[in-house]
């Protein structure tokens, strides 16, 4: 089902050049300007909030899994997901703040879930800057007014959740701050537009004094965590001693962004309440631990299945069966047999139209969420012919766009 505002935009050729006429912030332009989809995207605001409400209920269901199936033990839950004990030891049993991004395909008038990402370390929160630039583009002004279009800024919602007072640092590790320097410069630029000047650093640069974490000598009130639980194990003493500095989000968030969590939920669907089953069936395709599915079944259903590394991100470790032959598929299954992988039913999304390009485009809608609800969107798209992994960091053929709601 095509959105009515999308139809109106596509029908008006005078608007089709808007993406080349945007006034983009300099750091945003340096990071994304060469990889823009040739059109904006549109969605009913009511639909955005409706799906967000379903996703919040879905996350709340995930948060109940330790208590429901593992006696409230975070250690047992983490073990079931294949996480090492040293990592589980850093995780509290307390429910983490809701901060995540759900990656979704549109199928007719439905939206189906690919995976959930939980924690503050999410790519694309600065894409709200692209939505703002589209909204403010002079060529689009009459169209924006006619359809009463607006945008939602994920960075603003992130800062609201973190708290805008005090000294905030976004902290990476393992050289990732340098590797993704353009991306972090764009995020920092977006925070400044919101009136918040954040610091950037790496985990190994943190020290502790009087219960506070310090970055290069500056006392921190909040650390927005981009480093992983694995990376934190070696610095846990400093982090524990620096308990007066808030860690956003805490390590327990990792439990609910792990693809194995979806496999666990899907596998134990029949043990849920009726309303919970309906929610899972509405959003989540069939998902299982790869080790639990007979190999002959996975081989026979190659064209309808995708295999994913449970704890990876940015498109790493994703293998669509329909893009390989039987022999390559069998070799892949042998190679990952003892690794933490899940297998998921293929979703066949509706193609999108990009003006001036005859090819059908594949779009991932990334719903940002906080405990307050819908927090903006990450739109990533590319032609179907360019693969099946729509990831800005993981696939150089992926492009981005902005979302306007009506």
Backbone torsions as a table, in degrees:
resi	resn	phi	psi	omega
1	UNK	NA	123.9	-177.8
2	UNK	-88.4	135.3	176.8
3	UNK	-63.6	138.6	-175.5
4	UNK	-63.9	-35.3	178.8
5	UNK	-71.7	-35.7	174.5
6	UNK	-60.3	-45.0	178.4
7	UNK	-60.0	-42.3	-180.0
8	UNK	-65.1	-40.1	178.7
9	UNK	-64.5	-48.0	-177.6
10	UNK	-64.6	-28.9	-179.1
11	UNK	-78.0	-16.4	-176.9
12	UNK	-104.6	96.2	-174.8
13	UNK	-65.7	-20.3	179.5
14	UNK	-67.0	-16.6	-178.6
15	UNK	-96.1	-8.3	-168.5
16	UNK	-70.5	-15.1	179.3
17	UNK	-94.2	10.3	-172.6
18	UNK	-59.7	-35.6	-175.3
19	UNK	-67.4	-18.9	176.2
20	UNK	-92.8	2.9	-176.9
21	UNK	-120.1	19.8	-173.8
22	UNK	-85.0	143.7	173.9
23	UNK	-93.1	91.1	-174.7
24	UNK	-93.7	143.1	172.6
25	UNK	-57.8	146.2	-171.9
26	UNK	-59.0	-44.1	-179.3
27	UNK	-71.9	-34.9	174.4
28	UNK	-62.2	-45.2	-179.5
29	UNK	-61.5	-38.7	-179.8
30	UNK	-65.7	-32.5	-177.1
31	UNK	-86.5	-39.3	-170.9
32	UNK	-118.5	-17.7	-166.8
33	UNK	-57.7	-27.1	-179.0
34	UNK	-88.6	0.1	-176.4
35	UNK	-135.2	55.5	178.7
36	UNK	-101.7	134.8	171.0
37	UNK	-64.0	147.4	-174.8
38	UNK	-78.9	30.0	177.9
39	UNK	-169.8	154.0	168.8
40	UNK	-81.8	169.2	176.1
41	UNK	-117.5	154.9	-174.7
42	UNK	-134.6	149.1	-179.3
43	UNK	-156.0	143.2	174.1
44	UNK	-63.4	132.3	-179.3
45	UNK	-60.3	-37.7	179.3
46	UNK	-61.2	-37.3	178.2
47	UNK	-67.9	-41.7	178.6
48	UNK	-57.2	-43.6	-179.4
49	UNK	-74.7	-33.7	178.7
50	UNK	-64.7	-46.9	178.8
51	UNK	-65.6	-39.0	178.2
52	UNK	-61.0	-40.2	178.3
53	UNK	-63.4	-41.7	176.3
54	UNK	-61.8	-41.0	-178.7
55	UNK	-67.7	-38.3	176.4
56	UNK	-63.6	-40.6	175.6
57	UNK	-63.4	-37.6	179.5
58	UNK	-64.9	-46.5	177.8
59	UNK	-62.4	-40.4	179.1
60	UNK	-61.1	-35.9	175.1
61	UNK	-64.0	-42.2	176.7
62	UNK	-60.4	-40.2	-178.5
63	UNK	-64.0	-21.9	-179.8
64	UNK	-83.8	-10.7	-172.3
65	UNK	-60.7	-43.0	179.2
66	UNK	-59.5	-43.2	-179.5
67	UNK	-72.4	-32.2	-174.7
68	UNK	-78.0	-40.6	-172.6
69	UNK	-117.4	-9.5	-174.0
70	UNK	-131.9	26.0	176.1
71	UNK	59.5	24.6	-180.0
72	UNK	79.2	6.7	-176.8
73	UNK	-89.2	115.0	175.1
74	UNK	-64.3	-36.9	-178.9
75	UNK	-62.5	-43.4	179.8
76	UNK	-68.1	-39.9	177.4
77	UNK	-61.7	-47.2	179.7
78	UNK	-62.3	-39.0	178.4
79	UNK	-62.7	-40.6	179.4
80	UNK	-64.6	-28.7	178.0
81	UNK	-84.9	-6.0	178.5
82	UNK	87.5	19.9	-179.5
83	UNK	-88.0	141.8	-179.7
84	UNK	-65.6	148.5	179.6
85	UNK	-56.1	-35.7	-179.0
86	UNK	-64.2	-32.0	176.8
87	UNK	-76.9	-41.9	180.0
88	UNK	-61.3	-31.9	-178.6
89	UNK	-63.8	-20.2	179.7
90	UNK	-86.3	-4.7	-171.4
91	UNK	-103.6	128.9	176.2
92	UNK	-82.7	154.1	175.5
93	UNK	-78.0	-9.1	-179.0
94	UNK	-70.1	141.8	178.5
95	UNK	-60.9	125.6	179.2
96	UNK	-75.2	160.0	172.7
97	UNK	-58.9	144.6	178.1
98	UNK	-77.1	108.9	172.6
99	UNK	-145.1	115.2	-175.6
100	UNK	-162.7	178.3	174.1
101	UNK	-140.2	125.2	177.5
102	UNK	-101.5	123.6	-179.6
103	UNK	-93.4	127.4	-163.9
104	UNK	-137.7	146.1	169.7
105	UNK	-105.6	147.2	173.6
106	UNK	-94.1	126.1	179.3
107	UNK	-127.8	98.8	-175.1
108	UNK	63.8	-125.4	177.7
109	UNK	-98.3	16.1	178.3
110	UNK	-112.8	160.3	174.5
111	UNK	-126.0	123.1	-175.4
112	UNK	-111.6	140.0	-172.4
113	UNK	-84.1	129.6	172.7
114	UNK	-89.7	-52.0	179.7
115	UNK	-163.6	164.7	175.9
116	UNK	-117.5	144.2	177.2
117	UNK	-120.8	121.2	-176.0
118	UNK	-116.7	136.2	-179.3
119	UNK	121.0	169.9	-176.9
120	UNK	-79.0	-15.1	-172.2
121	UNK	-82.9	56.6	-175.3
122	UNK	-104.9	137.9	175.4
123	UNK	-77.3	147.7	170.5
124	UNK	89.2	11.1	178.7
125	UNK	-65.7	-23.4	179.6
126	UNK	-78.6	-2.3	177.8
127	UNK	-66.9	-11.4	170.5
128	UNK	-60.7	-26.8	176.4
129	UNK	-65.7	-33.4	177.3
130	UNK	-70.9	-41.6	176.4
131	UNK	-60.9	-41.5	178.7
132	UNK	-62.7	-44.1	-178.8
133	UNK	-64.1	-38.6	176.6
134	UNK	-64.7	-45.0	-178.8
135	UNK	-60.3	-33.1	-176.5
136	UNK	-95.9	-0.2	-178.4
137	UNK	-65.1	125.8	-177.3
138	UNK	-56.0	-39.5	-177.3
139	UNK	-63.4	-24.7	-176.9
140	UNK	-97.7	-3.7	-172.7
141	UNK	-55.8	-48.4	178.6
142	UNK	-61.8	-38.1	179.2
143	UNK	-66.0	-42.6	178.0
144	UNK	-60.6	-43.8	-179.5
145	UNK	-67.9	-43.3	-177.5
146	UNK	-60.8	-40.8	-175.0
147	UNK	-100.9	5.6	177.2
148	UNK	53.3	54.5	-175.8
149	UNK	-84.3	147.9	178.0
150	UNK	-141.4	174.6	176.5
151	UNK	-137.9	161.3	179.7
152	UNK	-123.0	132.2	-173.2
153	UNK	-102.4	109.8	179.6
154	UNK	-59.9	-35.3	-179.9
155	UNK	-61.8	-42.6	178.1
156	UNK	-59.7	-41.6	179.4
157	UNK	-69.6	-36.6	175.8
158	UNK	-60.4	-47.1	-178.6
159	UNK	-67.9	-34.9	175.4
160	UNK	-61.9	-40.7	-179.2
161	UNK	-71.3	-39.2	179.8
162	UNK	-70.4	-38.0	-172.0
163	UNK	103.1	125.4	-172.2
164	UNK	-86.5	-8.8	-179.4
165	UNK	-90.7	155.7	177.2
166	UNK	86.3	-176.1	-177.4
167	UNK	-97.5	123.2	-175.3
168	UNK	-115.5	133.7	175.2
169	UNK	-123.8	134.6	170.4
170	UNK	-93.9	120.6	-169.0
171	UNK	-121.3	125.2	175.2
172	UNK	-107.5	-165.5	174.6
173	UNK	-166.2	163.3	174.5
174	UNK	71.8	27.9	180.0
175	UNK	78.6	5.7	-177.5
176	UNK	-69.0	-26.0	178.8
177	UNK	-64.8	-38.0	177.0
178	UNK	-76.3	-40.0	-178.7
179	UNK	-61.8	-40.1	-179.2
180	UNK	-109.2	38.3	-175.6
181	UNK	-58.7	-40.1	-178.9
182	UNK	-66.4	-38.7	179.4
183	UNK	-65.9	-44.0	179.6
184	UNK	-69.2	-33.7	175.7
185	UNK	-63.4	-37.4	178.2
186	UNK	-68.1	-41.5	177.9
187	UNK	-63.9	-43.9	179.6
188	UNK	-62.8	-39.6	177.6
189	UNK	-61.4	-42.1	179.2
190	UNK	-66.5	-37.1	176.4
191	UNK	-63.9	-40.3	179.3
192	UNK	-63.0	-36.3	177.0
193	UNK	-62.2	-29.0	177.0
194	UNK	-84.6	1.3	178.2
195	UNK	86.0	16.1	-178.8
196	UNK	-123.0	123.0	179.5
197	UNK	-100.1	108.9	-177.0
198	UNK	-98.3	154.4	174.1
199	UNK	-94.5	156.8	176.0
200	UNK	-123.3	137.9	178.7
201	UNK	-163.1	-178.3	176.7
202	UNK	-119.2	156.9	-173.8
203	UNK	-55.7	-41.2	-176.9
204	UNK	-67.2	-13.8	178.2
205	UNK	-85.2	-10.1	-178.1
206	UNK	-77.1	139.6	172.4
207	UNK	-129.2	168.4	-178.9
208	UNK	-122.6	138.3	174.6
209	UNK	-149.9	125.6	178.3
210	UNK	55.1	36.6	175.7
211	UNK	85.0	-3.1	178.8
212	UNK	-109.5	146.0	169.7
213	UNK	-80.5	144.4	178.0
214	UNK	-125.8	141.9	175.4
215	UNK	-116.0	112.2	-178.0
216	UNK	49.3	42.4	175.4
217	UNK	90.9	-8.9	-179.2
218	UNK	-96.6	125.4	179.5
219	UNK	-69.2	136.1	-176.2
220	UNK	-110.1	139.8	173.3
221	UNK	-92.8	-34.6	-179.7
222	UNK	-140.0	134.8	168.3
223	UNK	-108.5	118.4	173.3
224	UNK	-87.5	114.5	-167.0
225	UNK	-83.4	115.9	168.4
226	UNK	-107.1	-15.0	177.4
227	UNK	-78.0	155.6	-174.2
228	UNK	-88.3	168.5	175.5
229	UNK	-64.0	-39.9	178.4
230	UNK	-58.3	-45.0	179.6
231	UNK	-66.7	-28.1	-176.2
232	UNK	-77.1	-20.4	-175.1
233	UNK	-55.7	-43.7	-178.1
234	UNK	-73.6	-13.1	179.5
235	UNK	-116.5	17.8	-173.5
236	UNK	-62.7	-31.8	-179.0
237	UNK	-63.2	-42.5	178.8
238	UNK	-66.4	-42.0	-178.6
239	UNK	-66.0	-40.5	179.2
240	UNK	-66.7	-44.0	179.0
241	UNK	-65.2	-31.1	-179.5
242	UNK	-87.6	40.8	-172.1
243	UNK	-67.5	-16.7	-179.7
244	UNK	-79.2	-12.0	171.3
245	UNK	-93.5	125.8	-176.8
246	UNK	-75.9	134.9	176.7
247	UNK	-99.4	118.0	-178.5
248	UNK	-123.4	115.4	-2.0
249	UNK	-94.8	160.6	179.6
250	UNK	-67.6	167.3	-173.8
251	UNK	-64.4	-25.5	-179.4
252	UNK	-61.0	-21.9	177.2
253	UNK	-56.8	-31.3	-177.7
254	UNK	-60.7	-30.6	-179.6
255	UNK	-60.8	-32.6	-171.1
256	UNK	-99.4	-3.2	172.8
257	UNK	-104.9	1.8	179.5
258	UNK	-81.2	132.2	-177.4
259	UNK	-62.6	-23.6	176.7
260	UNK	-64.4	-27.9	178.0
261	UNK	-63.3	-39.4	177.3
262	UNK	-66.3	-38.2	177.9
263	UNK	-63.7	-42.5	178.8
264	UNK	-61.0	-45.6	-179.4
265	UNK	-64.2	-45.3	-180.0
266	UNK	-63.5	-40.7	-177.3
267	UNK	-67.0	-32.5	-175.8
268	UNK	-105.8	23.9	-178.8
269	UNK	-54.0	-40.8	-174.8
270	UNK	-66.9	-12.5	179.1
271	UNK	-92.3	2.6	-178.2
272	UNK	-90.1	166.6	172.8
273	UNK	-71.6	162.3	-174.7
274	UNK	-60.0	-42.1	-179.7
275	UNK	-68.3	-31.9	177.2
276	UNK	-70.4	-40.6	175.7
277	UNK	-59.6	-43.0	-179.4
278	UNK	-62.0	-39.3	178.9
279	UNK	-66.2	-45.4	178.7
280	UNK	-61.3	-44.0	-179.5
281	UNK	-65.7	-33.1	-179.8
282	UNK	-68.0	-39.4	-171.4
283	UNK	-102.8	-44.7	-163.9
284	UNK	-101.0	125.1	170.9
285	UNK	-71.6	161.4	177.0
286	UNK	-51.3	125.6	-176.9
287	UNK	-140.4	136.3	-179.9
288	UNK	-142.4	157.7	165.2
289	UNK	-62.0	132.0	-178.7
290	UNK	-58.6	-37.0	-177.2
291	UNK	-64.3	-20.5	-174.9
292	UNK	-93.3	-4.3	-177.5
293	UNK	-104.7	130.6	179.6
294	UNK	-53.5	133.9	-175.9
295	UNK	-57.8	-39.7	-179.5
296	UNK	-61.3	-36.3	179.5
297	UNK	-67.1	-43.5	-179.6
298	UNK	-65.7	-39.4	179.2
299	UNK	-66.4	-41.8	-176.7
300	UNK	-69.2	-28.9	-175.4
301	UNK	-100.6	25.3	-174.0
302	UNK	-47.0	-47.7	-173.4
303	UNK	-72.0	-9.5	-178.5
304	UNK	-114.3	9.2	-174.9
305	UNK	-130.6	154.5	173.8
306	UNK	-132.8	137.3	-178.9
307	UNK	-108.1	133.9	-174.2
308	UNK	-134.2	137.3	171.5
309	UNK	-66.7	129.6	-168.7
310	UNK	-64.7	-38.1	-172.3
311	UNK	-108.5	7.9	-176.8
312	UNK	-88.3	171.8	179.8
313	UNK	-147.0	176.1	178.3
314	UNK	58.3	34.9	175.0
315	UNK	80.2	2.8	-178.9
316	UNK	-74.0	137.4	174.0
317	UNK	73.7	26.1	179.3
318	UNK	-107.6	128.8	-173.5
319	UNK	-133.1	99.2	177.2
320	UNK	-75.9	125.0	-177.3
321	UNK	-65.1	-30.9	-175.4
322	UNK	-74.2	-7.4	179.5
323	UNK	-101.3	3.1	179.2
324	UNK	-129.6	167.4	176.7
325	UNK	-88.7	175.2	-177.1
326	UNK	-60.2	-42.0	-177.3
327	UNK	-66.5	-46.3	-179.9
328	UNK	-63.6	-37.2	178.6
329	UNK	-63.7	-44.6	179.2
330	UNK	-64.0	-40.6	178.8
331	UNK	-64.7	-39.8	177.3
332	UNK	-61.3	-47.3	-179.0
333	UNK	-60.4	-38.4	176.7
334	UNK	-65.1	-39.5	-175.2
335	UNK	-68.9	-32.5	-175.6
336	UNK	-105.7	12.7	-173.2
337	UNK	-52.5	-41.1	-175.3
338	UNK	-102.9	8.7	-179.3
339	UNK	-96.6	160.0	179.2
340	UNK	-76.9	89.6	-179.2
341	UNK	-122.6	153.5	171.8
342	UNK	-119.3	159.5	175.4
343	UNK	-122.9	137.1	-173.1
344	UNK	-134.3	146.8	176.6
345	UNK	-66.3	139.2	179.3
346	UNK	-68.6	135.3	172.0
347	UNK	-102.8	136.7	179.7
348	UNK	-108.4	93.7	-174.8
349	UNK	-76.2	157.6	173.6
350	UNK	-67.2	140.6	175.9
351	UNK	-74.6	150.7	174.1
352	UNK	-106.0	155.2	180.0
353	UNK	-103.4	132.9	173.7
354	UNK	-118.2	121.2	-178.0
355	UNK	-54.2	135.6	178.7
356	UNK	83.1	-1.5	-179.6
357	UNK	-126.7	115.0	-176.2
358	UNK	-74.0	-9.9	-175.6
359	UNK	-79.6	147.1	171.5
360	UNK	-73.5	140.9	-176.6
361	UNK	-110.2	144.1	179.5
362	UNK	-103.8	122.4	-173.9
363	UNK	-121.5	133.0	170.4
364	UNK	-103.8	124.6	176.6
365	UNK	-96.3	117.7	-178.4
366	UNK	-103.4	99.3	-179.7
367	UNK	-76.2	111.4	171.0
368	UNK	-78.6	141.2	-176.8
369	UNK	-138.4	141.8	163.9
370	UNK	-128.7	-179.2	177.9
371	UNK	-61.8	-19.0	178.0
372	UNK	-81.4	-9.5	178.2
373	UNK	114.6	-145.2	-177.2
374	UNK	-59.4	128.8	-174.3
375	UNK	-128.1	26.2	178.0
376	UNK	107.0	-176.6	-170.1
377	UNK	-140.7	145.0	169.5
378	UNK	-111.9	110.9	179.4
379	UNK	-101.1	120.0	176.8
380	UNK	-127.6	137.2	-173.5
381	UNK	-151.8	157.2	176.4
382	UNK	-164.9	161.4	175.1
383	UNK	-61.5	144.1	178.1
384	UNK	-53.8	-35.5	-175.3
385	UNK	-66.6	-13.1	-178.0
386	UNK	-89.9	7.3	175.9
387	UNK	124.9	-161.4	-177.7
388	UNK	-130.8	1.4	179.6
389	UNK	-105.3	100.7	-177.2
390	UNK	-93.6	86.6	-175.7
391	UNK	-137.8	124.2	-177.6
392	UNK	-64.6	-42.8	-178.8
393	UNK	-79.2	-27.4	-172.9
394	UNK	-100.2	-11.5	-178.7
395	UNK	-141.2	108.9	-175.9
396	UNK	-64.3	-10.1	178.0
397	UNK	-87.6	-8.6	178.5
398	UNK	-75.2	137.7	176.5
399	UNK	-120.7	170.5	-176.0
400	UNK	-125.5	158.8	174.8
401	UNK	-144.8	178.6	178.4
402	UNK	-112.8	158.6	-179.4
403	UNK	-113.5	132.3	169.0
404	UNK	-115.1	136.8	-179.0
405	UNK	-106.6	154.0	-178.7
406	UNK	-139.2	NA	NA
